Amino acid sequence: MDVLLVAAVLFVAFIVFSLFGRSNKTAELDAEIKNLREKIIVVTSSNLPDRGIKGALGNVTGISETAASTDRGFRKAEKEALADIMRQGVQMGANAIVDLKMTTGSYEQQGSKWVVSKVVYYGTAVKV
């Protein structure tokens, strides 16, 4: 009986820790994206209004770390992929990413009936 009680307490502690860890990670991603927006412009169009593109630096791709199986997880995965592509653009010396597109890859997680998705953003890093 004591073993079951200890196992239940550990399980509840793990769930609580997981929930707080996820929300903290999402808040960190929001702060990072906000900071990156000061360094790089991201648009879905092929040009920027009132600005000319001086040169293309290359393709960039952002991939989520999270394999999402829930709406909450998917929103986190979107933020991870967006932050990833923005970081890559900044590292390349770009101050904008144009033609931003998002796609997802869905697959069954091995040993489970859950379908999970990875989020991928892709675009072109440019100087404006």
C-alpha positions as CSV (number, residue, x, y, z in Angstrom):
1,M,0.0,0.0,0.0
2,D,2.8,2.4,0.9
3,V,4.5,1.7,-2.5
4,L,1.3,2.7,-4.3
5,L,1.0,5.9,-2.3
6,V,4.6,6.8,-3.1
7,A,4.2,6.0,-6.8
8,A,1.0,8.1,-6.9
9,V,2.7,11.1,-5.2
10,L,5.7,10.8,-7.6
11,F,3.3,10.6,-10.6
12,V,1.4,13.7,-9.5
13,A,4.7,15.6,-8.9
14,F,5.9,14.6,-12.4
15,I,2.7,15.9,-14.0
16,V,2.8,19.2,-12.1
17,F,6.5,19.7,-13.0
18,S,5.8,18.9,-16.6
19,L,3.0,21.5,-16.8
20,F,5.0,24.2,-15.2
21,G,8.0,23.4,-17.4
22,R,5.9,23.7,-20.6
23,S,4.4,27.0,-19.7
24,N,7.8,28.4,-18.8
25,K,9.3,27.2,-22.1
26,T,6.4,28.9,-24.0
27,A,7.0,32.1,-22.1
28,E,10.7,31.9,-22.9
29,L,9.9,31.3,-26.6
30,D,7.6,34.3,-26.6
31,A,10.3,36.5,-25.1
32,E,12.9,35.2,-27.6
33,I,10.7,35.8,-30.6
34,K,9.9,39.4,-29.4
35,N,13.7,40.0,-29.1
36,L,14.4,38.6,-32.5
37,R,11.6,40.7,-34.1
38,E,13.8,43.7,-33.2
39,K,16.6,42.2,-35.4
40,I,14.8,40.6,-38.3
41,I,11.5,41.2,-40.2
42,V,9.6,38.1,-41.2
43,V,6.9,38.3,-43.9
44,T,4.9,35.9,-46.0
45,S,5.1,38.1,-49.1
46,S,7.9,38.0,-51.6
47,N,8.9,41.7,-50.9
48,L,8.6,44.3,-48.2
49,P,6.5,47.4,-48.7
50,D,8.5,50.6,-48.9
51,R,11.8,48.6,-48.8
52,G,13.9,47.1,-51.6
53,I,15.7,43.8,-51.3
54,K,19.4,44.4,-51.7
55,G,20.4,40.7,-51.8
56,A,19.3,37.2,-51.1
57,L,21.5,35.3,-48.6
58,G,19.9,31.9,-49.0
59,N,17.2,29.6,-47.8
60,V,16.4,29.2,-44.2
61,T,14.4,26.4,-42.4
62,G,13.1,26.3,-38.9
63,I,12.0,23.0,-37.4
64,S,10.3,22.4,-34.1
65,E,11.9,20.3,-31.4
66,T,8.4,19.3,-30.1
67,A,6.5,16.5,-31.7
68,A,3.0,17.9,-31.0
69,S,0.0,15.7,-30.4
70,T,-2.2,18.4,-28.8
71,D,-3.3,21.9,-29.7
72,R,-1.1,23.3,-26.9
73,G,1.8,21.3,-28.1
74,F,1.2,22.4,-31.7
75,R,1.3,26.1,-30.6
76,K,4.6,25.5,-28.8
77,A,6.0,23.7,-31.8
78,E,5.0,26.6,-34.1
79,K,6.9,29.0,-31.8
80,E,9.9,26.8,-31.7
81,A,10.1,26.6,-35.5
82,L,9.6,30.4,-35.8
83,A,12.3,31.2,-33.3
84,D,14.6,28.7,-35.1
85,I,14.2,30.2,-38.5
86,M,14.6,33.7,-37.1
87,R,17.8,32.7,-35.3
88,Q,19.2,31.2,-38.6
89,G,18.4,34.4,-40.5
90,V,20.2,36.6,-37.9
91,Q,23.2,34.2,-37.9
92,M,23.4,34.6,-41.7
93,G,23.4,38.3,-41.5
94,A,19.9,38.8,-42.8
95,N,17.6,41.6,-41.5
96,A,14.5,40.0,-43.1
97,I,13.0,36.7,-44.1
98,V,10.6,36.8,-47.1
99,D,8.2,34.2,-48.5
100,L,7.7,32.6,-45.1
101,K,5.7,29.3,-45.4
102,M,4.7,26.8,-42.8
103,T,4.2,23.1,-43.3
104,T,3.8,20.2,-40.9
105,G,4.9,16.6,-41.0
106,S,2.6,14.2,-39.2
107,Y,3.5,10.6,-38.3
108,E,2.7,7.9,-35.8
109,Q,5.0,7.9,-32.9
110,Q,6.7,4.5,-32.6
111,G,5.0,2.2,-30.2
112,S,1.9,4.4,-29.9
113,K,-1.4,5.1,-31.6
114,W,-0.8,8.9,-31.3
115,V,-0.3,10.9,-34.4
116,V,2.3,13.7,-33.8
117,S,3.3,16.7,-35.9
118,K,6.5,18.6,-36.4
119,V,6.3,22.2,-37.6
120,V,8.6,23.4,-40.3
121,Y,8.9,27.1,-41.5
122,Y,10.9,27.9,-44.6
123,G,11.7,31.1,-46.4
124,T,14.5,33.2,-47.9
125,A,16.9,35.2,-45.8
126,V,17.6,38.7,-47.4
127,K,19.2,42.0,-46.8
128,V,16.9,45.0,-47.2
